Amino acid sequence: MINNNNPVKIGLIGFGHWAKEAYLPILLTRKDTEIIGVSAKTDKTLNSAKSLIGNTVKLFKDYRDLLKYSEIDAVFIGLPYKNSAPIIIDSIEAHKHIFVEPPLYLGNEFIYAKNLISDQKISFHIDLELNYLPVINRCEQLLKSNKFGKILKSKIELQVDWSKGWDDDIFEIKNNVINLSTWYISLIDLFSYSDIGSIKYLELKKNTYDIGSILLEYIDGYSGEWKFDLRNCPNTNIQFELFFANGIIKCDLLSGTLEYQYHNKKFEIEHHEAQNPIFGFAGMQESVNEFINSIFLSKTNLFNLDKYKNIKNIHSKLYNYCNIPKPD
């Protein structure tokens, strides 16, 4: 039984680059968490875990043995999406609280997983960290003020150079872009109030599929655009805009700078910085906070499978639009 006087006992499933660079700096410095188990396939990786976490951590070559360890309250699944689906299902069935990296492709198990999570009353959190940025929370507060009128559209722009190491295969590039879109379309979807209608995947020029836009049209008329240049920008830049009938909100997601205007009044400027970014990703600290707090508290704002439904449907439409097979 977990209570506020005891730390959450955590097992890590997968101990690759992401677990080391993103999870450890957060979890090892918190007073309310303790990593007591790690699952990985090789002795080298497990020995690395012991050296970084401590000699008391229990090591498992099979994640199913880790799930059988009754002392573990929650698992962090930091594996490639192609490997995570059966592990997610097994972790739910083992009644563990779950923090997992997207994208998720659960196929026919999606409804089963959603119902089982509800029945077992476990915390299930998909790590879409941008949704938990303080500047995004402020955007949600501004919307509730009703000063801006009806929301019409949103736009998020990402500029990086992550595609430089990708293969030249067009289908592989499209697949990478669709998977990467998860973090950005989820932010567009956060401000929607209906199901997704149609989508488009547009390249800037012919065969430049790592530079372009994904356009989303929702049934209620709201629309969104994820504009991306994944090739030419060594310094990460992420801008987000919300357009309303009576105003506009603009955000720099990395700096936390927010500008807004309504009814043609003067632009107001605020600053809402995230906690120290982990591995260059703002919002990671806040996302983990939400998950850990949810284990102790009944009122939560987890990014669960209910919220992920539209993302799942958008992915499906994107794969159909691009005429490439879905992972599930």
Residue frames relative to the residue before (quaternion, step in Angstrom):
aa qw qx qy qz dx dy dz
M 1.0000 0.0000 0.0000 0.0000 0.00 0.00 0.00
I 0.2875 -0.7590 0.5620 0.1593 3.55 -0.86 0.98
N 0.0702 0.7675 -0.6369 0.0178 3.55 -1.04 0.80
N 0.7185 -0.4910 0.2961 0.3937 3.51 -1.29 0.32
N 0.6476 0.5317 -0.3233 0.4397 3.60 1.20 -0.32
N 0.7293 0.3789 -0.2215 0.5248 3.57 1.25 -0.31
P 0.4792 -0.6593 0.4826 0.3205 3.60 -1.01 0.69
V 0.5253 -0.5851 0.5072 0.3528 3.53 -1.26 0.44
K 0.2934 -0.7571 0.5615 0.1595 3.58 -0.74 1.08
I 0.1258 -0.8465 0.5171 -0.0159 3.54 -0.50 1.29
G 0.1482 -0.7410 0.6470 0.1015 3.51 -1.23 0.71
L 0.2597 -0.7536 0.5857 0.1472 3.55 -0.97 0.89
I 0.1390 -0.7662 0.6232 0.0718 3.57 -0.81 1.03
G 0.7486 0.1601 -0.1937 0.6136 3.51 -0.19 1.38
F 0.0127 0.8025 -0.5949 0.0436 3.55 -0.89 0.97
G 0.2398 0.7793 -0.5303 0.2321 3.50 0.81 1.14
H 0.8283 -0.2369 0.1760 0.4763 3.50 -1.33 -0.41
W 0.6808 0.5045 -0.3000 0.4381 3.59 0.86 -0.95
A 0.6509 0.5136 -0.3227 0.4566 3.59 0.91 -0.86
K 0.6860 0.4874 -0.2844 0.4593 3.57 0.92 -0.88
E 0.7743 0.3951 -0.1951 0.4542 3.56 0.81 -1.01
A 0.7606 0.3631 -0.1983 0.5004 3.60 1.10 -0.60
Y 0.7407 0.4218 -0.2447 0.4622 3.60 0.80 -0.96
L 0.6917 0.5216 -0.3072 0.3939 3.59 0.70 -1.08
P 0.6717 0.5021 -0.3416 0.4243 3.66 0.76 -0.85
I 0.6703 0.4658 -0.2987 0.4945 3.59 1.15 -0.52
L 0.7497 0.4532 -0.2438 0.4162 3.56 0.61 -1.16
L 0.6796 0.5051 -0.3030 0.4372 3.60 0.99 -0.76
T 0.7053 0.4451 -0.2678 0.4825 3.59 1.19 -0.37
R 0.5753 0.5784 -0.3862 0.4306 3.59 1.24 -0.07
K 0.4149 -0.7048 0.5188 0.2489 3.56 -1.11 0.69
D 0.7039 0.4665 -0.2637 0.4663 3.58 1.21 -0.40
T 0.7046 0.3691 -0.2816 0.5367 3.60 1.22 0.34
E 0.0359 -0.7709 0.6356 0.0199 3.53 -1.22 0.60
I 0.2780 -0.7496 0.5773 0.1659 3.59 -0.73 1.04
I 0.0292 -0.8387 0.5433 -0.0245 3.57 -0.48 1.18
G 0.8019 0.1648 -0.1032 0.5650 3.61 1.24 -0.12
V 0.0562 -0.7719 0.6328 0.0239 3.54 -1.19 0.67
S 0.1440 -0.7648 0.6238 0.0721 3.52 -1.05 0.88
A 0.1988 0.7452 -0.6179 0.1530 3.57 -0.91 0.98
K 0.5844 -0.6556 0.3749 0.2969 3.55 -1.17 0.58
T 0.7874 0.3184 -0.1639 0.5018 3.62 1.04 -0.61
D 0.5936 -0.5681 0.4374 0.3654 3.55 -1.22 0.55
K 0.6128 0.5668 -0.3493 0.4257 3.57 1.02 -0.77
T 0.6821 0.4749 -0.2864 0.4767 3.58 0.91 -0.91
L 0.6600 0.5066 -0.3123 0.4585 3.57 0.95 -0.82
N 0.6360 0.5131 -0.3263 0.4752 3.58 1.03 -0.73
S 0.6108 0.5387 -0.3383 0.4715 3.56 1.11 -0.70
A 0.6354 0.5291 -0.3229 0.4604 3.57 1.01 -0.82
K 0.6633 0.5071 -0.3098 0.4549 3.56 0.90 -0.88
S 0.6704 0.5047 -0.3057 0.4499 3.58 0.96 -0.83
L 0.7152 0.4469 -0.2538 0.4738 3.59 1.08 -0.70
I 0.7501 0.3899 -0.2047 0.4934 3.59 1.04 -0.76
G 0.5883 -0.5557 0.3868 0.4421 3.57 0.97 -0.85
N 0.6456 -0.5842 0.3526 0.3428 3.53 -1.22 0.58
T 0.6387 0.5573 -0.3401 0.4072 3.61 1.15 -0.41
V 0.5194 0.6474 -0.4247 0.3617 3.59 1.21 -0.29
K 0.3587 -0.7268 0.5455 0.2133 3.57 -0.95 0.88
L 0.2345 -0.7980 0.5497 0.0776 3.54 -0.95 0.97
F 0.0544 -0.8013 0.5954 -0.0229 3.56 -0.99 0.96
K 0.3298 -0.7312 0.5595 0.2087 3.55 -0.98 0.84
D 0.7299 0.3093 -0.1936 0.5780 3.58 1.22 -0.46
Y 0.4424 -0.7189 0.4642 0.2682 3.59 -0.62 1.09
R 0.5936 0.5837 -0.3692 0.4131 3.59 1.12 -0.57
D 0.6188 0.5166 -0.3433 0.4822 3.58 1.13 -0.55
L 0.6102 0.5308 -0.3482 0.4741 3.58 1.08 -0.67
L 0.6655 0.5122 -0.3075 0.4474 3.59 0.95 -0.86
K 0.6396 0.5238 -0.3208 0.4623 3.59 1.19 -0.51
Y 0.5428 0.6179 -0.3943 0.4100 3.57 1.26 -0.35
S 0.3406 -0.8148 0.4352 0.1751 3.56 -0.17 1.33
E 0.5923 0.5963 -0.3684 0.3974 3.60 1.14 -0.47
I 0.6195 0.5665 -0.3427 0.4218 3.59 1.16 -0.52
D 0.2668 -0.7749 0.5592 0.1248 3.56 -0.82 1.07
A 0.8239 0.0727 0.0416 0.5606 3.57 0.90 -0.97
V 0.2016 -0.7695 0.5932 0.1234 3.54 -1.18 0.61
F 0.2240 -0.7115 0.6498 0.1465 3.52 -1.23 0.68
I 0.1468 -0.8045 0.5739 0.0431 3.56 -0.54 1.22
G 0.0263 0.8262 -0.5570 0.0807 3.55 -0.29 1.30
L 0.3641 0.7362 -0.4730 0.3189 3.53 0.71 1.14
P 0.6266 -0.5063 0.4110 0.4267 3.61 -1.21 0.31
Y 0.6138 -0.6036 0.3637 0.3558 3.57 -1.01 0.82
K 0.6065 0.5799 -0.3596 0.4081 3.60 1.08 -0.63
N 0.7378 0.4099 -0.2182 0.4900 3.59 1.18 -0.53
S 0.6358 0.6359 -0.3109 0.3077 3.56 1.16 -0.53
A 0.5476 0.6718 -0.4070 0.2885 3.64 1.01 -0.66
P 0.7198 0.4179 -0.2957 0.4687 3.67 0.64 -0.91
I 0.6199 0.5435 -0.3422 0.4509 3.58 1.12 -0.64
I 0.6111 0.5395 -0.3419 0.4676 3.58 1.07 -0.72
I 0.6705 0.4944 -0.2982 0.4659 3.58 0.85 -0.97
D 0.6668 0.4988 -0.3058 0.4616 3.59 0.88 -0.91
S 0.6562 0.5141 -0.3156 0.4533 3.59 1.00 -0.77
I 0.6210 0.5160 -0.3391 0.4828 3.58 1.07 -0.71
E 0.6790 0.4953 -0.2891 0.4582 3.56 0.88 -0.95
A 0.6607 0.4835 -0.2976 0.4911 3.59 1.20 -0.52
H 0.4260 -0.7408 0.4255 0.2979 3.57 1.36 0.12
K 0.3919 0.6846 -0.5124 0.3394 3.57 0.88 0.95
H 0.4675 -0.5943 0.5617 0.3356 3.54 -1.21 0.52
I 0.1740 -0.8369 0.5187 0.0168 3.58 -0.88 0.97
F 0.0698 -0.7297 0.6801 0.0105 3.51 -1.07 1.02
V 0.0479 0.8384 -0.5322 0.1079 3.57 -0.46 1.19
E 0.4399 -0.6862 0.5207 0.2541 3.53 -1.18 0.69
P 0.3646 -0.7104 0.5537 0.2362 3.59 -1.03 0.77
P 0.5655 -0.0690 -0.8005 -0.1861 1.52 -2.47 0.37
L 0.3498 -0.7170 0.5649 0.2110 3.54 -1.29 0.41
Y 0.0020 -0.7708 0.6369 -0.0153 3.53 -0.93 0.94
L 0.0090 0.8444 -0.5311 0.0689 3.55 0.08 1.35
G 0.3521 -0.7729 0.4761 0.2280 3.58 1.26 -0.04
N 0.8381 -0.1482 0.1379 0.5065 3.56 -0.94 -0.94
E 0.6050 0.5725 -0.3494 0.4291 3.58 1.27 -0.21
F 0.4237 0.7406 -0.4542 0.2562 3.61 1.25 -0.19
I 0.7012 0.4529 -0.2738 0.4777 3.61 0.76 -1.02
Y 0.6201 0.5412 -0.3400 0.4549 3.58 1.00 -0.82
A 0.6693 0.4994 -0.2978 0.4626 3.59 0.90 -0.97
K 0.6600 0.5196 -0.3119 0.4441 3.59 0.89 -0.93
N 0.6820 0.4838 -0.2886 0.4663 3.58 0.91 -0.88
L 0.6642 0.5101 -0.3107 0.4495 3.57 0.97 -0.84
I 0.6075 0.5432 -0.3431 0.4671 3.58 1.06 -0.74
S 0.6617 0.5084 -0.2957 0.4649 3.56 0.97 -0.91
D 0.6693 0.5093 -0.2997 0.4504 3.58 0.91 -0.93
Q 0.7453 0.4172 -0.2218 0.4704 3.58 0.93 -0.91
K 0.3019 -0.7914 0.4816 0.2250 3.56 1.32 -0.24
I 0.3513 0.7098 -0.5241 0.3132 3.55 0.90 0.98
S 0.4913 -0.6209 0.5144 0.3293 3.56 -1.27 0.39
F 0.0000 0.7782 -0.6264 0.0455 3.54 -0.84 1.07
H 0.0383 0.8347 -0.5401 0.1006 3.55 -0.46 1.23
I 0.2284 -0.7510 0.6100 0.1082 3.55 -0.86 1.09
D 0.3999 -0.7798 0.4399 0.1964 3.56 -0.59 1.19
L 0.1771 0.7472 -0.6076 0.2027 3.55 0.25 1.35
E 0.1587 -0.8959 0.4067 0.0817 3.48 0.61 1.31
L 0.5736 0.6042 -0.3951 0.3872 3.61 1.08 -0.55
N 0.6111 0.5809 -0.3415 0.4153 3.57 1.11 -0.65
Y 0.7282 0.4289 -0.2256 0.4846 3.58 1.22 -0.47
L 0.3635 0.7273 -0.4971 0.3031 3.56 1.23 0.31
P 0.5598 -0.6098 0.4344 0.3550 3.62 -0.99 0.72
V 0.6452 0.5203 -0.3390 0.4450 3.61 1.00 -0.71
I 0.6353 0.4949 -0.3302 0.4924 3.61 1.11 -0.56
N 0.6053 0.5355 -0.3539 0.4708 3.58 1.04 -0.68
R 0.6446 0.5157 -0.3166 0.4673 3.56 1.04 -0.78
C 0.6023 0.5486 -0.3504 0.4621 3.60 1.07 -0.71
E 0.6558 0.5093 -0.3112 0.4622 3.57 0.94 -0.87
Q 0.6321 0.5268 -0.3274 0.4645 3.58 1.04 -0.76
L 0.6525 0.5190 -0.3137 0.4544 3.58 0.96 -0.88
L 0.6184 0.5489 -0.3462 0.4433 3.57 1.02 -0.76
K 0.6752 0.5158 -0.2946 0.4373 3.56 0.98 -0.87
S 0.5629 0.6134 -0.3829 0.4003 3.59 1.25 -0.30
N 0.3090 -0.7938 0.4632 0.2446 3.58 1.32 -0.39
K 0.4256 0.7113 -0.4577 0.3216 3.59 1.18 0.47
F 0.7099 0.5129 -0.2471 0.4147 3.56 1.14 -0.64
G 0.4473 -0.6843 0.4617 0.3443 3.57 1.21 -0.35
K 0.7781 -0.3415 0.2460 0.4663 3.54 -1.29 -0.22
I 0.4065 -0.6839 0.5450 0.2646 3.56 -1.03 0.80
L 0.2343 -0.8063 0.5359 0.0881 3.56 -0.84 1.04
K 0.7948 -0.1720 0.1538 0.5612 3.57 0.80 -0.95
S 0.1724 -0.7550 0.6180 0.1353 3.54 -1.33 0.18
K 0.1092 -0.7796 0.6147 0.0486 3.52 -1.27 0.47
I 0.0375 -0.7734 0.6327 0.0147 3.55 -0.93 0.93
E 0.1262 -0.8065 0.5770 0.0267 3.56 -0.84 1.04
L 0.1033 -0.7905 0.6036 0.0093 3.54 -0.85 1.09
Q 0.0087 -0.7789 0.6268 -0.0193 3.55 -0.89 1.02
V 0.1873 0.7608 -0.5900 0.1948 3.57 -0.60 1.25
D 0.3636 -0.7031 0.5385 0.2889 3.58 -1.26 -0.31
W 0.2413 0.8385 -0.4622 0.1585 3.57 1.21 0.57
S 0.6671 0.5323 -0.3185 0.4124 3.62 1.07 -0.53
K 0.4236 0.7383 -0.4558 0.2603 3.61 1.21 -0.11
G 0.7444 0.3963 -0.2285 0.4864 3.59 1.04 -0.65
W 0.4742 0.6887 -0.4378 0.3305 3.59 1.25 0.07
D 0.5644 -0.5630 0.4812 0.3645 3.54 -1.31 0.42
D 0.5502 -0.6350 0.4407 0.3159 3.57 -1.26 0.42
D 0.4476 0.7056 -0.4460 0.3208 3.58 1.28 -0.11
I 0.4616 -0.7228 0.4422 0.2625 3.60 -0.60 1.15
F 0.6666 0.5004 -0.3148 0.4541 3.57 0.90 -0.86
E 0.6439 0.5137 -0.3233 0.4658 3.58 1.03 -0.74
I 0.6268 0.5257 -0.3307 0.4706 3.60 1.02 -0.79
K 0.6623 0.4998 -0.3081 0.4653 3.59 0.88 -0.94
N 0.6441 0.5233 -0.3187 0.4579 3.57 0.96 -0.84
N 0.6504 0.5122 -0.3110 0.4668 3.59 0.96 -0.85
V 0.6576 0.5105 -0.3091 0.4598 3.57 0.97 -0.88
I 0.6442 0.5202 -0.3261 0.4561 3.59 0.93 -0.86
N 0.6707 0.4855 -0.3047 0.4707 3.59 0.91 -0.86
L 0.6619 0.5005 -0.3006 0.4701 3.58 0.96 -0.85
S 0.5782 0.6165 -0.3708 0.3848 3.59 1.09 -0.65
T 0.4883 0.7101 -0.4172 0.2887 3.58 1.16 -0.64
W 0.7052 0.4833 -0.2728 0.4412 3.57 0.81 -1.03
Y 0.7352 0.4455 -0.2240 0.4591 3.59 1.05 -0.76
I 0.6597 0.4655 -0.3149 0.4990 3.58 0.99 -0.71
S 0.5773 0.5780 -0.3872 0.4274 3.60 1.15 -0.49
L 0.6419 0.5099 -0.3206 0.4745 3.57 1.11 -0.64
I 0.6043 0.5191 -0.3423 0.4981 3.58 1.10 -0.69
D 0.6921 0.4980 -0.2739 0.4450 3.55 0.88 -0.99
L 0.5422 0.6350 -0.3905 0.3878 3.59 1.15 -0.57
F 0.7605 0.3620 -0.1856 0.5062 3.58 1.07 -0.75
S 0.5180 0.6092 -0.4308 0.4183 3.58 1.22 0.42
Y 0.2290 -0.7768 0.5736 0.1226 3.54 -1.24 0.47
S 0.7346 0.3250 -0.2317 0.5488 3.58 1.19 0.43
D 0.6541 -0.4965 0.3899 0.4167 3.55 -1.32 0.00
I 0.5820 -0.5709 0.4513 0.3629 3.53 -1.27 0.43
G 0.2859 -0.7525 0.5689 0.1683 3.55 -1.08 0.76
S 0.8059 -0.1505 0.1488 0.5529 3.58 0.28 -1.26
I 0.1808 -0.7709 0.6027 0.0989 3.56 -1.29 0.41
K 0.0790 -0.7523 0.6471 0.0950 3.53 -1.36 0.29
Y 0.1787 -0.7331 0.6464 0.1134 3.53 -1.23 0.66
L 0.0085 -0.8289 0.5556 -0.0650 3.56 -0.38 1.29
E 0.2610 -0.7434 0.5918 0.1705 3.57 -0.91 0.90
L 0.6033 -0.5834 0.4002 0.3682 3.59 -1.14 0.63
K 0.7616 -0.0189 0.0381 0.6467 3.53 1.00 -0.94
K 0.7159 -0.4537 0.2943 0.4416 3.57 -1.20 0.34
N 0.8655 0.0587 -0.0966 0.4879 3.53 -0.94 1.09
T 0.5388 0.5449 -0.4578 0.4508 3.59 1.09 0.64
Y 0.0215 0.8695 -0.4923 0.0331 3.56 0.66 1.12
D 0.6324 0.4899 -0.3501 0.4874 3.59 1.26 -0.05
I 0.6946 0.3033 -0.2640 0.5965 3.57 1.31 0.26
G 0.4755 0.6695 -0.4499 0.3511 3.58 -0.40 1.13
S 0.4591 -0.6579 0.5211 0.2914 3.55 -1.18 -0.65
I 0.1789 -0.6997 0.6718 0.1647 3.49 -1.34 0.46
L 0.1657 -0.8051 0.5680 0.0413 3.55 -0.69 1.18
L 0.1275 -0.7976 0.5888 0.0308 3.55 -0.89 1.00
E 0.0658 -0.7693 0.6348 0.0300 3.56 -0.98 0.90
Y 0.2200 -0.7926 0.5599 0.0998 3.56 -0.74 1.09
I 0.6689 -0.5428 0.3380 0.3791 3.53 -1.20 0.58
D 0.7139 0.4583 -0.2627 0.4596 3.60 1.04 -0.73
G 0.6619 -0.5314 0.3035 0.4329 3.61 1.26 0.14
Y 0.5202 0.6120 -0.4158 0.4266 3.58 1.26 -0.24
S 0.0640 -0.8041 0.5905 0.0245 3.59 -1.04 0.74
G 0.1097 -0.7919 0.5980 0.0565 3.53 -1.26 0.41
E 0.1383 -0.7720 0.6144 0.0863 3.53 -1.26 0.50
W 0.1320 -0.7209 0.6729 0.1004 3.52 -1.06 0.87
K 0.0852 -0.7945 0.6012 0.0025 3.55 -0.49 1.25
F 0.0070 0.8408 -0.5374 0.0648 3.58 -0.71 1.02
D 0.0414 -0.7019 0.7091 0.0526 3.47 -1.31 0.68
L 0.0972 -0.8428 0.5294 -0.0031 3.55 -0.20 1.32
R 0.6570 0.5653 -0.2695 0.4197 3.55 1.32 -0.01
N 0.8418 0.3598 -0.0988 0.3902 3.55 0.72 -1.11
C 0.7181 0.4668 -0.2362 0.4590 3.61 1.20 -0.17
P 0.2552 -0.8069 0.5133 0.1421 3.62 -0.18 1.22
N 0.7101 0.3799 -0.2468 0.5390 3.59 1.18 -0.51
T 0.4283 -0.7383 0.4628 0.2393 3.55 -0.54 1.21
N 0.0143 0.7752 -0.6299 0.0463 3.54 -1.01 0.94
I 0.0378 0.7927 -0.6057 0.0587 3.59 -0.78 1.04
Q 0.0162 -0.7988 0.5991 -0.0530 3.55 -0.56 1.24
F 0.0904 -0.7957 0.5987 0.0163 3.56 -1.05 0.83
E 0.0443 -0.8011 0.5967 -0.0153 3.56 -0.93 0.97
L 0.1343 -0.7546 0.6384 0.0712 3.52 -1.16 0.77
F 0.1547 -0.7985 0.5802 0.0433 3.56 -0.84 1.05
F 0.0947 -0.8082 0.5811 -0.0107 3.55 -0.87 1.08
A 0.6717 -0.4749 0.3720 0.4300 3.54 -1.29 0.15
N 0.8169 0.2167 -0.0876 0.5273 3.59 1.05 -0.77
G 0.8285 0.1294 -0.0725 0.5399 3.60 1.11 0.34
I 0.2734 -0.7383 0.5963 0.1570 3.52 -1.39 -0.10
I 0.1257 -0.7526 0.6412 0.0817 3.56 -1.20 0.64
K 0.0674 -0.7871 0.6129 0.0170 3.58 -0.94 0.93
C 0.0594 -0.8118 0.5809 -0.0097 3.57 -0.93 0.94
D 0.2098 -0.6744 0.6853 0.1776 3.51 -1.26 0.64
L 0.3174 -0.8148 0.4535 0.1723 3.56 -0.25 1.28
L 0.6638 0.4964 -0.3213 0.4580 3.60 1.11 -0.43
S 0.7410 0.3824 -0.2298 0.5019 3.60 0.93 -0.83
G 0.4146 -0.7170 0.4630 0.3157 3.58 1.17 -0.56
T 0.4284 0.6955 -0.4690 0.3358 3.59 1.25 0.24
L 0.0656 -0.7977 0.5994 -0.0107 3.56 -0.88 0.99
E 0.0506 -0.7668 0.6396 0.0176 3.55 -1.01 0.91
Y 0.0781 0.8081 -0.5819 0.0478 3.58 -0.95 0.76
Q 0.0840 -0.7721 0.6299 0.0044 3.48 -1.28 0.64
Y 0.0509 0.7856 -0.6165 0.0168 3.59 -1.06 0.69
H 0.8413 0.1182 -0.1379 0.5091 3.55 -1.18 0.74
N 0.6387 -0.5846 0.3038 0.3975 3.56 1.04 0.95
K 0.3750 0.7101 -0.5032 0.3192 3.57 1.15 0.54
K 0.6848 -0.4653 0.3630 0.4275 3.55 -1.30 0.11
F 0.5373 -0.6145 0.4667 0.3403 3.59 -1.08 0.74
E 0.1939 -0.7458 0.6263 0.1180 3.55 -1.06 0.84
I 0.2023 -0.7867 0.5777 0.0804 3.57 -1.05 0.80
E 0.0027 0.7787 -0.6266 0.0323 3.56 -0.98 0.94
H 0.2400 -0.7498 0.5957 0.1590 3.56 -1.31 0.30
H 0.0299 0.7893 -0.6081 0.0789 3.54 -0.79 1.09
E 0.0862 -0.8439 0.5293 0.0154 3.55 0.29 1.29
A 0.4588 -0.6472 0.5367 0.2873 3.52 -1.20 0.64
Q 0.6076 -0.4824 0.4536 0.4386 3.54 -1.33 0.13
N 0.7504 -0.4113 0.2602 0.4473 3.55 -1.26 0.42
P 0.4072 -0.7267 0.4891 0.2587 3.64 -0.53 1.12
I 0.2819 -0.7499 0.5807 0.1450 3.53 -1.07 0.82
F 0.8407 -0.0137 -0.0337 0.5404 3.55 -0.80 1.09
G 0.6955 -0.4898 0.2563 0.4591 3.55 1.16 0.71
F 0.6440 0.5284 -0.3185 0.4524 3.59 1.26 -0.05
A 0.2801 -0.7523 0.5791 0.1419 3.55 -0.51 1.24
G 0.7358 0.4048 -0.3119 0.4443 3.55 -1.03 0.84
M 0.5019 0.6646 -0.4328 0.3452 3.61 1.19 -0.29
Q 0.6472 0.5181 -0.3245 0.4554 3.57 0.90 -0.91
E 0.6807 0.4980 -0.2869 0.4542 3.56 0.90 -0.96
S 0.6369 0.5316 -0.3243 0.4546 3.58 1.03 -0.78
V 0.6605 0.4823 -0.3017 0.4900 3.59 0.95 -0.86
N 0.5997 0.5609 -0.3553 0.4467 3.60 1.01 -0.78
E 0.6603 0.5201 -0.3098 0.4445 3.57 0.88 -0.99
F 0.6718 0.5044 -0.2962 0.4544 3.55 0.94 -0.91
I 0.6887 0.4736 -0.2952 0.4629 3.60 0.76 -1.00
N 0.6537 0.5152 -0.3196 0.4529 3.59 0.92 -0.85
S 0.6303 0.5619 -0.3373 0.4162 3.57 1.04 -0.75
I 0.6078 0.5643 -0.3511 0.4346 3.57 1.15 -0.56
F 0.7191 0.4146 -0.2344 0.5061 3.56 1.15 -0.65
L 0.7807 0.3382 -0.1454 0.5050 3.56 1.06 -0.77
S 0.4750 -0.6790 0.4768 0.2933 3.58 -1.10 0.61
K 0.7039 0.4195 -0.2609 0.5104 3.62 1.09 -0.66
T 0.1012 0.8196 -0.5492 0.1279 3.59 -0.49 1.17
N 0.2527 -0.7353 0.6051 0.1712 3.52 -1.36 0.24
L 0.1268 0.8327 -0.5259 0.1179 3.56 0.90 0.94
F 0.3776 -0.6554 0.5870 0.2886 3.55 -1.24 0.49
N 0.0184 0.8460 -0.5272 0.0771 3.54 0.16 1.35
L 0.7463 -0.4061 0.2724 0.4515 3.58 -1.27 -0.13
D 0.5599 0.5777 -0.3983 0.4406 3.61 1.14 -0.45
K 0.6959 0.4543 -0.2673 0.4878 3.57 0.91 -0.92
Y 0.6666 0.5339 -0.2968 0.4273 3.56 1.12 -0.69
K 0.4567 0.7236 -0.4405 0.2716 3.60 1.20 -0.34
N 0.6773 0.4762 -0.3023 0.4723 3.61 0.86 -0.88
I 0.6172 0.5341 -0.3472 0.4617 3.60 1.03 -0.74
K 0.6284 0.5376 -0.3122 0.4676 3.55 0.99 -0.87
N 0.6925 0.4699 -0.2797 0.4705 3.58 0.90 -0.91
I 0.6168 0.5318 -0.3422 0.4687 3.59 1.08 -0.69
H 0.6287 0.5268 -0.3329 0.4651 3.58 0.96 -0.84
S 0.6559 0.5223 -0.3132 0.4460 3.55 0.89 -0.94
K 0.6715 0.4869 -0.2919 0.4762 3.59 0.95 -0.86
L 0.6332 0.5303 -0.3332 0.4548 3.60 1.04 -0.72
Y 0.6540 0.4974 -0.3187 0.4725 3.58 0.94 -0.82
N 0.6489 0.5001 -0.3196 0.4761 3.58 0.99 -0.75
Y 0.6422 0.5314 -0.3169 0.4526 3.59 0.96 -0.88
C 0.7321 0.4128 -0.2202 0.4951 3.58 1.00 -0.88
N 0.3561 -0.7651 0.4687 0.2611 3.57 1.34 -0.09
I 0.5295 0.5620 -0.4632 0.4350 3.57 0.85 1.00
P 0.5816 -0.6313 0.3813 0.3433 3.60 -1.03 0.72
K 0.4635 -0.6685 0.5085 0.2823 3.56 -1.08 0.76
P 0.5794 -0.6005 0.4201 0.3567 3.62 -1.08 0.62
D 0.7173 0.4225 -0.2734 0.4820 3.61 1.04 -0.65
